Amino acid sequence: MEWKTLLSPERERKGSSRHKSGDLRSEFEKDYHRIIGSASFRRLQDKTQVFPLDQSDFIRTRLTHSLEVASLGKSLGQNIGQKILNDKKDPGFTPKMKEDISHILECAGLIHDIGNPPFGHFGETAIREWFIRNLPKLEVKGVRVEELLSEQMKQDFYHFEGNAQALRLVSKLHYLVDEHGMNLTYALLNTIIKYPVSSVDMNPSSGNIKEKKMGYYLADQELFERITSTTGAGNNRHPLTYILEAADDLAYKTADIEDAFVKGSISYYALEKELDLLEEKEAEKLKKETQNQNGTSAVYRFKPAEKLRRLYRRGEEKGVHNPEAYAVKNWIISAQGFLMNCATDGFMENYEAIMDGTFKKDLFYGTEGEGLMELLGSMAYLFVFSSRAIYKMELTESTILDFLMDRFVGTVLCYDTDEEQDSIDSRVVAFISDNYKNAYSLQSKGKSEAEKLYLRLLLVTDYVCGMTDSYAKRLYQEMNGII
């Protein structure tokens, strides 16, 4: 892969990439303004990050998380771009390319979660499991839906994925001028495709990160192929995708700890204890790996528990009201700085493998930050995602999403067919946004009955994924007569 094509400014709507008189913005800066001004981006302010329907103004939403990922992604792009220049890693890499990757990563951070349904990652799971339970039971005119759909069509629903939905939303569903959605650059679209494989080609057990999940629906496969053939990435991960993923992982793993601390799910002392154990484990591991014949060994640079305690003492010396909160929040900032350096090192140490498409891991793999990232993730799972409070909220969310999927899938099975809908079904269809119905009409022209049925099922997931948490809850209440 070469940066010259990887940073392609091409768009689906040809001709729109030319500079207008007096407009000095790059194509990637134009992408930024298209995203910021979109309704889809604004809706992220009412979508869950960790704590659904939370009333606190501190706890993060998808919007604040996306802004943090955009900021971290841009910074990582600047760091890595400068390292490529300084280390002369690639004679074709220019200072302008460094600017471009920073802008692309900033935009990618803004939209990387834009396709996620309401209620966070649990929403994805709920929709996926709804299809696993119900698709085998559905019938159209006495024929089982499973028999009408191709294998890839079925697998698209059984492995429903917010990442694939993000590509679909920004490229086809955000109807402004025409059917090309936001009409973003190919370089940006390729960057947000975290998994460049279809639902029938994914292989979570392969150990190759690009095959962990599906990255696009069958309905969007031709678009995927146009993008990746233009950028030259093909079925490989775009190099900037690794950086975007590192920014995302870094943002949510540190933020989850901070949000959980504020909510009282994790205490200062619980964090201190876990970091002490990590520090001992990492120091021993490093000693074994690097000890030479003279008995000397490398030192674990970032001592997380020691850093946390130093910050606590500083808080006490400053006379702050809550030295524990002072320590945790400032520790998060220090940890982010350390982990950003680790991600930069990970990219540069694996530069050749990343550029030839053979690197199978994330950027923290093999770095000093790998153990800390794993600990932060396991702590969030143990103290937050496995808590009774979250389980209770997820039961409520599951009830809402199951009802909406039942109602809307049952309604669209015969939509746009010669079978007449009853008065209730016709009214339910009216709830679905004209944007999504227009997209369906455009995409279904000239298609077979099976393809139209597949697109009608996507019409439901398109609509549900476009809902905010509050809207999904309110629609559920209104359709059930709960005032």
Sequence and secondary structure as in RCSB ss.txt:
>XXXX:A:sequence
MEWKTLLSPERERKGSSRHKSGDLRSEFEKDYHRIIGSASFRRLQDKTQVFPLDQSDFIRTRLTHSLEVASLGKS
LGQNIGQKILNDKKDPGFTPKMKEDISHILECAGLIHDIGNPPFGHFGETAIREWFIRNLPKLEVKGVRVEELLS
EQMKQDFYHFEGNAQALRLVSKLHYLVDEHGMNLTYALLNTIIKYPVSSVDMNPSSGNIKEKKMGYYLADQELFE
RITSTTGAGNNRHPLTYILEAADDLAYKTADIEDAFVKGSISYYALEKELDLLEEKEAEKLKKETQNQNGTSAVY
RFKPAEKLRRLYRRGEEKGVHNPEAYAVKNWIISAQGFLMNCATDGFMENYEAIMDGTFKKDLFYGTEGEGLMEL
LGSMAYLFVFSSRAIYKMELTESTILDFLMDRFVGTVLCYDTDEEQDSIDSRVVAFISDNYKNAYSLQSKGKSEA
EKLYLRLLLVTDYVCGMTDSYAKRLYQEMNGII
>XXXX:A:secstr
  HHHHT    SSTTTTS  TT    HHHHHHHHHHT HHHHGGGGSBSSSTT   SSS BHHHHHHHHHHHHHH
HHHHHHHHHHHTT  TT  HHHHHHHHHHHHHHHHHTTTT  SSHHHHHHHHHHHHHHHGGG EETTEEHHHHS 
HHHHHHHHT  HHHHHHHIIIIIS SSSTTTT   HHHHHHH S  S TTT  TTSS GGGSS  S GGGHHHHH
HHHHHHT TTS  HHHHHHHHHHHHHHHHHHHHHHHHHTSS HHHHHHHHHHHHHHHHHHHHHHH  TTS     
S  HHHHHHHHHHHHHHHT S HHHHHHHHHHHHHHHHHHHHHHHHHHHTHHHHHTT   S TTTTSTTHHHHHH
HHHHHIIIIITSHHHHHHHHHHHHHHHHHHHHHHHHHTTTTSSS   HHHHHHHHHS HHHHHHHHHHHTT  HH
HHHHHHHHHHHHHHHT  HHHHHHHHHHHTT  
